[in-house]
Amino acid sequence: MAEFIRPRPNFPKKAVVTSGMPYGNKLLHYGHVGMTLRADVFARFMRDRIGNENVIFVSGTDCYGSPALESFRKLQESTGFDGTLTDYVKSNHIKQAEIFKKYEIGFSGFYASALGRASEIHKQVCADFLNKLVEANMVSKRSSLQFYDKKFDTLLNGRQVIGKCPIEGCLSEHGYADECGLGHQYLPQDLIDPVSAISGEKPELVKIENLYFDLDKCIPILNEWISSIEREKDTPSFMIKEIKEFFKLPEIYIKRSYSDELNSLKDKLPEFKDVSVSDKAPSITIQFETLALREKACEVLSQNGIRYRTGKTLTPFRLSGDISWGVPCPEVDGLKNQTFYVWPESLFAPISFSKTYLESIGKDENEWKKYWCSKEGKVYQFLGEDNLYFYGPAQQAMFMFYNKDANVNADEGKLQITKINPIKSILYLNQKASSSGSVKPPMAEEFLNYYTAEQFRMHFLAMNLTNNNVSLMPKAFNPNSGDELDPMVREGNLLTNVYNRILRTIFYTTQNNFDGIIPISEISNEVMEMCKKAILDVEMFMHDKKFHQVYNALDVFIRNINKYWVKDINGADNEKLKSLIANTMQMIFVANTLLHPIVPSGTEHVADYIGLDKNKCFSWKNIFKTFYDVMDSNRGMKLTTLKEKEDFFSRHPWQIEEMLKQENK
């Protein structure tokens, strides 16, 4: 083969792949699976690309925090459930794992932060993180306001308070104690119209002490971080834009109808700048040099009955709280008997899960550092854009200050920053759907009543979520669908129609003409070049996480295989047929390898029929070789006999029934 002209992307020697963790109070809807399967496809690709033994793919159930506590309370009230909170979370964890398995999500380990050995390791990791951040002088004890339900004599956390998000322009349906459904962070006193989820009454605000990571002091180092990832071509542009919004100075937005009142309070407000876009703008924008000055201004405005909204900015990141259902927090600065706030401990969980997995396969306790603390390793994190604040500024800053000499480019042996791979929203029938919103997303298990896991995987992979919101429009769930092709099966048809047809044709032809023995013939330069182009295209798009482009490249390649066969089959003599089968089989070998991360069971089934050695045929060490080099030596060149009308990729029975109904009309 000729030398490669196109520069090939670099891959690490070791990789960890993580995906967003589902809460312990719910089962999985389509969005959970849709996001996670992108991580799964990438993890499977990396296993093929750099070696299965060098890749860890972990996730798990996010057990702790107020969402689980509140859902458990409601379950007890509504059904009389007599199990423990641990029983409740464990039941959901087991069901989540079962659903992921049905979609062929191939975790190295799917754990739970509150269950089993993973829980024990997680407690150690959380304590270690806090101690390291304390040593870096980045943890402070702060008095803050927390909601208190007087009727039930209890402090309220997270989902136990419902109101409206105070962040300007926020479209979330629910604001909770200190964050909204879209992940915006704010101070509890800024929540609009708060109501206790327990009593239904307006809660009071009381002063309490908690530990905080000084995130508001991290803007200089975070600017370095954002500049470094901005130079990487696979960083989504929307990610840069959204994260930079948090680096703005603290702002308050006040409707112009309050302009007279605002003018009368100027002497009482701390120093600010009026940075309004124009006099015609609907709101007055005032800006402060520090968050503390903005907090003081908010108090003055509230005391004088002036309604306002706050702008995005970095706020101290809460590390601890008093919620009973949480990871115990070590004593710091005399603050005892607290638990970790759910967000920081969930950010530490992928490290805990990596350590749990490595321990389970007999590795040394420091083995995790080869993945998380080495320049030869890389951690790829897949998440929805709603969580960018946490995995972006909050996590990266804590990871950098975990090291004594906080640095964007940490030395070998020290905790490295991670590679964040966010996606835009997967809408449902052109609407934003969420478990807590008015539009509920269909559950993941429901989809399997109408679509195969392979169809689901192909469709979600082909969604261009790198910079765009994409709507899911399944015909089975869409009351307004007509007679057009079901969008959910369009990409899967590449397998059930085109690829199936190629495979059957080749296998039947070999059976009928050569007694099922694959003929030996030279693979042409033309075919090897076609294969090389497809390989390099897919490699580049996988590296950049442009999965819709991966699908497009495979679509072109597989259809070209069909064209290649059809072009020369008519009138082919025995020698020509041998060459045609061998060359087409070479392209099938490459297509099957490239499809393997996307539809693993189907492609492994194909490999079995051909007689490929599965320890060799999916490894990229052999991808530029001929298929003859990766045949199972014990099988010779004999195909498994293909029965009439046998498929390697099938439609769902529901779809076949629907087709028969249409034909009988």
C-alpha positions in Angstrom: 0.0 0.0 0.0 1.0 3.6 -0.6 2.2 5.9 2.1 -0.5 7.8 3.9 -0.7 11.4 2.8 -3.4 12.6 5.2 -2.1 13.2 8.8 -3.7 10.8 11.2 -5.0 11.8 14.6 -3.1 10.9 17.8 -4.7 8.7 20.4 -3.6 8.1 24.0 -2.1 4.9 25.2 -4.8 4.5 27.8 -8.3 6.0 28.0 -11.2 6.3 30.4 -14.6 7.0 29.0 -17.4 8.2 31.2 -21.0 9.2 30.7 -23.5 11.3 32.7 -24.9 9.4 35.7 -28.6 8.8 36.0 -30.1 9.7 39.4 -31.0 6.9 41.8 -34.6 8.0 42.0 -35.6 7.2 38.4 -35.5 4.7 35.5 -34.0 5.6 32.2 -35.7 7.6 29.5 -34.5 7.8 25.9 -32.2 10.8 26.6 -30.2 8.8 29.2 -29.6 6.0 26.7 -29.1 8.3 23.8 -26.3 10.2 25.5 -24.7 7.1 27.0 -24.6 5.1 23.7 -22.4 7.9 22.2 -20.0 7.2 25.0 -20.4 3.5 24.4 -19.7 3.8 20.7 -16.5 5.8 21.4 -15.4 3.4 24.1 -15.9 0.5 21.8 -14.0 2.3 19.1 -11.1 3.0 21.4 -11.0 -0.6 22.5 -10.6 -1.6 18.9 -8.2 1.3 18.2 -5.8 1.1 21.1 -6.5 -2.3 22.7 -9.3 -3.5 24.9 -7.0 -3.8 27.9 -6.2 -0.1 27.7 -9.7 1.3 27.9 -12.1 1.7 30.8 -15.7 2.7 30.3 -17.5 3.5 33.6 -20.6 5.1 34.8 -23.1 4.4 37.5 -26.1 5.5 39.5 -25.9 8.9 41.2 -27.4 7.7 44.5 -27.1 10.5 46.9 -28.8 13.9 47.4 -32.3 15.4 47.7 -33.7 14.0 44.4 -33.6 10.4 45.8 -34.6 11.5 49.3 -37.6 13.5 48.0 -38.7 10.7 45.6 -38.4 8.1 48.4 -40.6 10.3 50.7 -43.3 10.6 48.0 -43.2 6.9 47.3 -43.7 6.1 51.0 -46.6 8.6 51.1 -48.3 7.3 48.0 -47.8 3.5 48.2 -46.7 2.8 51.7 -43.4 1.4 50.5 -41.8 -0.2 53.6 -38.2 -0.7 52.3 -35.3 1.5 53.2 -33.9 4.3 51.1 -31.0 2.0 50.2 -33.5 -0.6 49.0 -35.2 2.0 46.8 -32.0 3.2 45.2 -30.7 -0.4 44.7 -33.9 -1.4 42.9 -33.5 1.5 40.5 -29.8 0.8 40.0 -30.5 -2.8 39.0 -33.2 -1.7 36.6 -31.0 0.9 35.1 -28.2 -1.6 34.5 -30.7 -4.0 32.9 -32.0 -1.4 30.5 -28.5 -0.3 29.4 -27.6 -3.9 28.8 -30.6 -4.3 26.5 -29.2 -1.4 24.4 -25.8 -3.1 24.2 -24.1 -0.5 26.3 -20.8 -2.2 27.2 -19.6 -0.7 30.5 -16.4 -2.0 32.1 -18.4 -1.3 35.2 -21.8 0.3 36.0 -21.6 1.0 39.7 -23.6 2.9 42.3 -22.1 5.6 44.6 -24.0 4.3 47.6 -23.7 0.5 47.1 -21.1 -2.2 47.6 -17.4 -1.8 47.2 -17.8 1.2 45.0 -19.5 3.0 47.9 -16.5 2.3 50.2 -14.0 3.5 47.6 -16.1 6.5 46.8 -16.0 7.7 50.4 -12.2 7.5 50.4 -11.9 9.4 47.1 -14.3 12.2 48.3 -12.4 12.6 51.5 -9.1 12.7 49.6 -10.4 15.3 47.3 -11.5 17.6 50.1 -8.2 17.2 52.0 -6.3 18.1 48.8 -8.4 21.2 48.2 -8.0 22.3 51.8 -4.2 21.9 51.4 -4.4 24.2 48.4 -6.2 26.8 50.5 -9.2 26.7 48.2 -11.8 25.7 50.7 -13.6 28.2 53.0 -16.3 28.0 55.6 -19.1 30.4 54.7 -22.3 31.4 56.3 -25.1 31.2 53.7 -28.8 31.1 53.6 -30.7 27.9 53.4 -34.4 27.2 53.2 -36.2 26.0 56.3 -39.7 24.5 56.5 -41.2 25.8 59.8 -44.2 23.5 59.7 -42.0 20.4 59.6 -39.1 21.9 61.5 -36.5 20.9 58.9 -33.9 22.4 56.6 -34.7 21.9 52.9 -32.2 21.0 50.2 -32.2 20.8 46.4 -35.5 19.3 45.1 -37.3 20.0 48.4 -37.7 23.6 47.2 -39.4 24.6 44.0 -39.6 28.1 42.5 -38.5 30.0 39.4 -34.9 30.3 38.3 -33.5 33.9 38.8 -31.0 33.7 35.9 -31.9 36.1 33.1 -33.3 34.4 30.1 -33.6 31.0 31.7 -36.3 28.7 30.2 -36.3 26.0 32.8 -39.7 25.0 34.1 -38.3 24.5 37.6 -35.9 26.3 39.9 -34.8 24.4 42.9 -33.0 25.5 46.1 -29.8 26.7 44.4 -29.9 25.4 40.8 -32.5 25.0 38.1 -33.5 22.2 35.8 -31.1 23.6 33.2 -28.1 23.6 35.6 -27.9 27.3 36.4 -26.3 28.0 39.8 -27.5 30.8 42.0 -27.8 31.8 45.7 -30.9 30.4 47.5 -32.0 33.9 48.4 -32.3 34.7 44.6 -34.8 31.9 43.9 -38.1 33.5 42.8 -41.4 32.4 44.6 -39.9 29.4 46.6 -42.3 26.8 47.9 -41.5 23.8 50.2 -42.2 20.5 48.4 -42.9 19.0 51.8 -45.5 21.4 53.2 -46.5 23.4 50.1 -45.8 26.6 52.1 -43.3 29.4 51.6 -40.1 28.4 53.4 -38.0 30.7 55.5 -34.3 31.5 55.0 -32.0 30.8 57.9 -28.2 31.2 58.2 -26.1 28.0 58.2 -22.4 27.2 57.7 -21.1 25.0 54.9 -17.8 24.4 53.1 -17.3 25.9 49.7 -14.7 25.6 47.0 -13.5 29.1 46.1 -14.6 28.8 42.4 -15.1 32.5 42.1 -11.3 33.0 42.6 -10.5 30.6 39.7 -11.2 32.9 36.7 -7.5 33.4 35.7 -6.7 29.7 35.6 -10.0 28.8 34.0 -9.4 31.4 31.3 -6.2 29.5 30.5 -8.1 26.3 30.4 -10.8 27.6 28.1 -8.1 29.1 25.8 -6.3 25.7 25.6 -9.5 23.8 24.6 -10.6 26.5 22.2 -7.6 25.7 20.1 -8.6 22.0 19.8 -10.6 21.5 16.6 -13.0 18.9 18.2 -14.2 21.3 20.9 -17.8 22.3 20.1 -18.3 26.0 19.6 -21.4 26.2 21.8 -19.4 24.8 24.7 -16.9 27.6 24.5 -19.7 30.2 24.3 -21.7 28.8 27.2 -18.8 28.4 29.5 -17.4 31.9 28.8 -20.8 33.3 29.9 -19.9 32.2 33.5 -16.7 34.2 33.4 -18.5 37.6 33.2 -18.5 40.0 36.2 -21.6 39.7 38.4 -24.6 41.5 37.0 -28.2 42.3 38.0 -31.0 42.9 35.5 -33.9 45.2 36.6 -36.9 46.1 34.5 -37.0 49.7 33.3 -40.3 50.2 35.1 -38.2 50.3 38.3 -35.8 52.9 37.0 -37.0 55.7 39.4 -36.8 53.4 42.4 -33.3 52.3 41.3 -32.2 56.0 41.0 -33.5 56.7 44.5 -31.4 53.8 46.0 -28.1 54.6 44.3 -26.5 55.9 47.5 -27.5 52.7 49.4 -26.2 50.3 46.7 -22.5 49.3 46.5 -20.5 50.7 43.7 -21.7 49.5 40.3 -21.6 50.2 36.6 -24.6 50.7 34.3 -23.7 48.5 31.3 -27.1 48.5 29.7 -27.0 47.9 25.9 -29.3 50.9 25.2 -31.9 53.1 26.8 -34.5 51.1 24.8 -33.5 47.7 26.3 -36.3 46.2 28.4 -34.0 45.9 31.4 -31.3 48.0 33.1 -28.1 46.0 33.6 -25.8 46.9 36.5 -22.4 45.3 37.0 -20.3 44.7 40.1 -16.6 44.0 40.6 -17.2 41.1 43.0 -19.9 38.6 43.9 -20.0 39.9 47.5 -20.9 43.4 46.2 -23.7 41.9 44.0 -25.0 39.9 47.0 -25.2 43.1 49.1 -27.0 44.9 46.2 -29.5 42.1 46.0 -30.3 42.5 49.7 -31.0 46.2 49.2 -33.2 45.7 46.2 -35.2 42.9 47.9 -35.7 45.1 51.0 -37.1 47.8 48.8 -39.5 45.5 46.8 -37.6 45.7 43.5 -37.8 42.6 41.4 -34.6 41.6 39.6 -32.8 38.8 37.8 -29.1 37.9 38.1 -26.6 37.1 35.4 -24.4 34.0 35.0 -21.1 34.3 37.0 -18.9 32.0 39.0 -20.1 31.6 42.5 -18.4 29.7 45.4 -19.1 26.0 44.7 -20.8 24.3 47.7 -19.0 21.2 48.9 -21.0 20.2 52.0 -24.4 20.3 53.5 -26.5 18.7 56.2 -28.6 16.3 54.1 -28.7 12.9 55.8 -28.5 10.9 52.6 -25.0 11.7 51.5 -21.3 10.8 51.7 -19.8 11.7 55.1 -17.7 14.8 54.9 -14.4 15.0 57.0 -14.3 17.7 59.7 -12.8 21.0 58.3 -12.3 24.2 60.4 -14.4 22.9 63.2 -17.4 22.0 60.9 -18.6 18.6 61.9 -21.2 16.0 61.0 -21.8 17.2 57.4 -22.2 15.3 54.2 -20.9 16.2 50.7 -23.1 18.2 48.5 -24.3 15.9 45.7 -22.6 17.7 42.8 -19.0 17.6 43.9 -19.1 14.0 45.0 -20.8 13.0 41.7 -17.9 14.7 39.9 -15.4 12.5 41.9 -17.4 9.3 41.2 -15.8 8.4 37.9 -12.5 8.2 39.6 -14.1 6.0 42.3 -15.6 3.8 39.7 -12.4 3.5 37.8 -10.6 2.4 41.0 -13.4 0.0 41.7 -13.1 -1.6 38.3 -9.3 -1.9 38.4 -9.4 -3.5 41.8 -12.0 -6.0 40.6 -9.6 -7.2 37.9 -6.7 -7.5 40.3 -4.8 -4.3 39.6 -2.7 -2.4 42.1 -4.4 0.4 44.0 -2.4 3.0 42.1 -3.2 1.7 38.7 -5.9 4.4 38.2 -3.1 7.0 38.0 -2.0 5.5 34.6 -5.3 6.7 33.2 -6.1 9.8 35.2 -2.7 11.2 36.1 -0.6 10.5 33.0 0.1 12.4 29.9 -0.2 9.1 28.0 -3.8 8.7 29.2 -6.9 10.7 28.5 -10.3 10.8 30.1 -13.3 11.5 27.8 -16.5 12.6 29.5 -19.8 12.5 27.6 -22.6 14.7 29.0 -25.6 16.9 28.2 -25.1 20.6 27.8 -27.2 21.2 30.9 -24.3 19.9 33.0 -21.6 22.0 31.4 -21.2 24.3 34.4 -20.4 21.4 36.7 -18.1 19.3 34.4 -16.6 22.5 33.0 -15.6 25.3 35.4 -16.4 23.5 38.6 -14.7 20.2 37.9 -11.7 21.4 35.9 -10.9 24.0 38.6 -11.1 21.4 41.4 -9.0 18.9 39.4 -6.3 21.5 38.8 -6.2 22.5 42.5 -6.2 18.9 43.6 -2.5 19.2 42.6 -0.5 21.5 44.8 0.8 23.5 41.9 -2.5 24.1 40.1 -1.7 24.1 36.4 -3.7 23.6 33.2 -0.9 21.4 31.9 -0.2 19.3 34.9 3.0 17.4 35.3 3.2 13.6 34.7 1.8 11.8 37.7 -0.6 14.5 38.7 -4.3 14.6 38.0 -5.0 15.8 34.5 -7.9 17.8 33.2 -10.5 15.8 31.3 -11.8 16.0 27.7 -15.4 17.2 27.9 -17.7 16.0 25.1 -21.1 17.7 25.5 -24.1 17.3 23.3 -27.0 19.6 22.6 -30.6 18.7 23.6 -32.4 15.7 22.1 -35.9 17.1 21.8 -39.0 15.0 21.7 -41.5 15.7 18.9 -39.9 19.2 18.7 -40.3 19.9 22.4 -38.0 20.0 25.3 -38.8 17.0 27.4 -37.7 16.2 31.0 -38.8 14.0 33.9 -39.6 17.0 36.0 -41.2 19.1 33.2 -44.6 19.2 31.6 -43.5 17.2 28.6 -42.4 13.8 29.8 -39.9 11.8 27.7 -40.8 8.2 26.8 -39.0 5.7 28.9 -36.1 3.8 27.2 -37.7 0.4 27.7 -40.8 1.6 25.8 -38.8 2.1 22.6 -37.8 -1.5 22.6 -41.5 -2.4 22.0 -41.1 -0.8 18.5 -37.5 -0.6 17.6 -34.4 -2.8 17.9 -31.4 -1.7 19.9 -29.4 -1.6 16.6 -31.9 0.8 15.0 -31.9 3.0 18.0 -28.1 3.1 18.1 -27.8 3.9 14.4 -30.4 6.7 14.6 -28.9 8.3 17.7 -25.4 8.1 16.3 -26.4 9.9 13.1 -27.9 12.8 15.0 -25.8 15.9 14.6 -25.8 16.9 18.2 -22.3 18.5 18.1 -23.8 22.0 17.7 -27.5 21.6 17.2 -30.6 20.6 19.1 -32.2 17.6 17.3 -35.7 16.4 17.6 -36.6 12.8 18.0 -39.7 11.9 15.8 -40.4 8.2 16.2 -43.5 7.2 14.2 -44.6 4.8 17.0 -45.0 7.7 19.4 -46.0 10.5 17.0 -49.8 11.0 16.7 -49.2 13.3 13.7 -47.1 10.9 11.6 -48.4 10.1 8.1 -47.4 7.5 5.7 -43.8 8.7 5.3 -40.8 6.6 6.4 -40.3 6.3 10.1 -37.4 8.6 11.0 -36.3 6.1 13.7 -35.5 3.4 11.1 -33.9 5.5 8.3 -30.3 4.9 9.3 -31.0 1.4 10.4 -32.1 0.6 6.9 -28.5 0.8 5.9 -28.1 -2.4 7.8 -31.4 -4.1 7.4 -31.6 -3.4 3.7 -28.3 -2.6 2.0 -25.7 -4.4 4.2 -27.9 -7.4 4.6 -28.4 -7.6 0.9 -24.6 -7.5 0.2 -23.9 -10.2 2.8 -26.6 -12.5 1.6 -25.6 -12.1 -2.0 -21.9 -12.8 -1.3 -22.6 -15.8 0.9 -25.1 -17.4 -1.4 -22.9 -16.9 -4.4 -19.9 -18.5 -2.6 -22.1 -21.4 -1.5 -23.6 -22.0 -4.9 -20.4 -21.6 -6.9 -17.6 -22.7 -4.6 -19.2 -25.0 -2.1 -19.0 -22.2 0.6 -15.2 -22.0 0.3 -13.9 -18.4 0.0 -11.8 -18.3 -3.2 -8.2 -17.0 -2.9 -7.5 -14.1 -5.2 -5.4 -10.9 -5.2 -7.0 -7.9 -3.6 -6.9 -5.0 -6.1 -5.2 -1.6 -5.4 -8.6 0.0 -6.3 -10.3 -1.8 -3.5 -7.5 -1.3 -1.0 -7.7 2.4 -1.7 -11.4 2.5 -1.2 -11.0 0.7 2.1 -8.2 3.0 3.2 -10.3 6.1 2.5 -13.2 4.8 4.6 -10.9 3.8 7.4 -9.2 7.2 7.6 -12.5 9.1 7.4 -14.0 7.1 10.2 -10.8 7.4 12.3 -10.8 11.1 12.0 -14.5 11.6 12.7 -14.3 9.2 15.7 -11.4 11.2 17.1 -13.3 14.4 16.7 -16.5 12.8 18.1 -18.4 13.8 15.0 -20.6 10.8 15.0 -23.0 11.9 12.4 -20.0 12.1 10.0 -19.0 8.6 11.0 -22.5 7.5 9.9 -22.2 9.4 6.6 -18.8 7.9 5.8 -20.1 4.4 6.5 -23.2 5.0 4.4 -21.1 6.0 1.4 -18.7 3.1 1.8 -21.4 0.4 2.3 -23.4 1.6 -0.7 -20.2 1.7 -2.8 -19.6 -2.0 -1.9 -23.0 -2.8 -3.4 -22.2 -0.7 -6.5 -18.9 -2.5 -6.9 -20.5 -5.9 -6.8 -23.4 -5.0 -9.2 -21.1 -3.4 -11.7 -19.2 -6.5 -12.5 -21.3 -9.5 -11.5 -23.2 -9.9 -14.8 -21.5 -12.3 -17.2 -18.5 -12.9 -14.8 -16.7 -16.1 -15.6 -15.2 -18.4 -12.9 -11.9 -16.5 -12.5 -13.7 -13.1 -12.5 -16.2 -14.3 -9.9 -13.3 -15.5 -7.7 -11.8 -12.0 -7.9 -15.1 -10.3 -7.3 -15.9 -12.3 -4.3 -12.5 -11.8 -2.7 -12.4 -8.1 -3.3 -16.0 -7.6 -2.1 -15.2 -9.7 1.0 -12.2 -7.4 1.7 -14.6 -4.4 1.8 -17.0 -6.3 4.0 -14.2 -7.1 6.4 -13.4 -3.3 6.6 -17.0 -2.3 6.8 -17.6 -4.8 9.6 -14.7 -3.5 11.6 -15.8 0.1 11.2 -19.4 -0.8 12.2 -18.3 -2.9 15.2 -18.4 0.0 17.8 -21.9 0.9 16.6 -23.6 -2.5 16.2 -21.4 -4.9 18.1 -23.5 -8.1 18.2 -24.5 -7.9 14.6 -21.0 -7.4 13.3 -19.7 -10.2 15.5 -22.4 -12.4 14.1 -21.1 -11.6 10.6 -17.5 -12.3 11.6 -18.6 -15.7 12.9 -20.2 -16.6 9.5 -17.2 -15.5 7.5 -14.8 -17.3 9.8 -12.9 -14.3 10.9 -10.8 -14.6 14.1 -12.6 -12.2 16.5 -9.4 -11.7 18.5 -7.8 -10.2 15.3 -10.5 -8.9 12.9 -11.7 -6.0 15.0 -8.3 -4.8 16.1 -7.0 -1.8 14.2 -3.6 -3.5 14.3 -4.9 -5.5 11.4 -7.3 -3.1 9.7 -5.0 -2.3 6.8 -4.3 -6.0 6.2 -6.3 -8.3 3.9 -9.2 -10.4 5.4 -7.1 -13.5 4.6 -4.7 -12.4 7.4 -7.4 -12.5 10.1 -9.3 -15.7 9.2 -9.7 -18.3 11.9 -7.0 -20.9 11.1 -9.2 -23.6 12.5 -12.0 -22.9 10.1 -9.9 -22.7 6.9 -11.8 -20.6 4.3 -15.2 -22.2 4.9 -18.2 -20.0 5.4 -21.0 -21.0 7.7 -23.9 -22.1 5.6 -26.4 -19.3 5.2 -30.0 -20.4 5.3 -32.6 -19.0 2.9 -33.9 -15.5 3.9 -31.5 -15.4 6.9 -30.7 -11.9 8.1 -27.8 -10.5 10.2 -29.7 -7.3 11.0 -33.4 -7.5 11.5 -36.4 -5.1 11.7 -38.5 -5.1 14.8 -41.6 -7.4 14.7 -43.8 -4.4 15.3 -42.5 -2.8 12.1 -43.1 -5.9 10.1 -46.7 -6.0 11.4 -47.2 -2.4 10.4 -45.9 -3.1 6.9 -48.3 -6.0 6.5 -51.2 -3.7 7.6 -50.2 -1.1 5.0 -50.0 -3.7 2.3 -53.4 -5.1 3.1 -55.1 -1.7 3.0 
